[in-house]
Amino acid sequence: MSSQTYDSRRLVGVHAERISDVSSTDYPGVYPGEDHSWNLEKFKENLTVKVQRLSQHSIDFDLVGVDASIANAFRRIMIAEVPTVAIEHVYAWDNTSVIVDEVLAHRIGLVPLNVNPSLVESREGPDAQPTDRNTIVFKLDITCERKPNAPRGSTNPDELYINHELLSSHLTWEPAGEQPEVFEGRPPGPINPNIVLAKLRPGQAVNMELHAVKGVGKDHAKFSPVATASYRLLPHIKITKPIPPHLAEKFQKCFSPGVIKIDPRTKEVSVDEHNVRKDSVNREVLRHPEFSDSVELSRVRDFFLFNVESEGPYEPERLLPEAIKVMREKIATIKQAAEALRGGGDGDVSMADG
C-alpha cells in the first residue's frame, strides 16, 4: 500500500498544517544509547548514487545515504566553487552601438565558454601579468553595413543589413604561445554561438579585445558551471486503509499524474513505486476529510533527488565528481591544520594547492 518501506527515523512527516521530525540529531545517524561507531563498510553499503536521466546539458541523479549537510555541500560547491573560464577583462577600442561599454562588457562576460578549466592556470592576483597559460584572448570586430541590393520596401533586417546582430559567434580566438597545441582539436569559443549581445544598424561598429581567465562562482556568477543545481527529498506515501472504489479517481487526482495507480478491474488504489518521485507533496489529499485518515505523507530525509543543468564546459555527469574533488581538497586542508595543532605547531598552516 505504500511506495516503499523505510525506517521511521528516515522520514520527515508532512501533515496538513505542519512538518514533523525535521531536525536531525546533533551527530547525524547517531542516537543515544546505541552504538553507531563509524564503519566504512557500512557507509559504502548504505551509500547509493544512481543516474535517473542524462542529456547533453542536464542530469537527474539520486544521492542516498548521506546527511543533508553533505548533499547541500555538494550542491553549493557545484554552484560556487567548481572552476570555469570566463571573460573578465574587456578593452573597448570602439563601440558605437546603443549599448554602453559597461553593459555590453557585462553581457559578453556572461557568455559560457567551452574551455576546459584544467588546461588554464589561475591568476595569482588581480595584478598578475597575463600569459598564455592563464589568459585566453578573444577579438571582437564587427561593423554593420547596408546591403547593396536590398529589396525595396523590405523591413526584414536580414534582407537590409550586413552584421545587424552582434552574436557570441563573432568572438574570435587569438592564439598565443603554446595555446595552439594545448587547445588542439577544440579551439576556445562560446558554447552557444547564437547568443545575441547587441543589435546594430548601418554605421555602428564594435571593436574590443577580451581576456578570459579562470575563476569560481563565489567571485562572480559568470564563473558558475551550472544554470541550476537543486535537490529535493524523495516523497513517501503510505495508504493506511483502503480507498472506497467510488472515491478512487478523486484520490488519484490529489497527487501528481502517474503517482497513484487504480486497478481497472477491482478499483484498488496503490502507489506507483517508480513514479512516486514525481509527486510534489502539495498536501491536497489532506484537505479532504474523507482522506485525512487514509494516507500518511512524508519525505525520506537521506534520499536526495538532484537536478543539475550544466551551462559550462563540463558534461553534466562530470559536475558531481568535480564537486567531490573540491571537497576532498577542503578536507585535506582541515586535516593538515588539525594535525599541526595536535603536533604542537603554531597553527600557521599553508593552504593545499587548488
Secondary structure, DSSP 8 states (H G I E B T S, - for coil): -BS----GGGEEEE-SS-EES----SSTT--TTS-----HHHHHHH-EEEEEEE-SSEEEEEEESS-HHHHHHHHHHHHHTS-EEEEEEEEEEEE-SSS-HHHHHHHHHTS-B---GGGS---SSTT----TTT-EEEEEEEE-EE-TT--TT---HHHHEES-EEEGGG-EEE--TTHHHHTTTS---BSSTT-EEEE--TT-EEEEEEEEEEE-TTT-GGG-SEEEEEEEEEEEEEE-S---GGGHHHHHHTS-TTSEEE-TTT--EEE-TTGGGG-----GGGGSGGGTTTEEEEEEEEEEEEEEEE-SSS-GGGHHHHHHHHHHHHHHHHHHHHHHHHTT--S-------
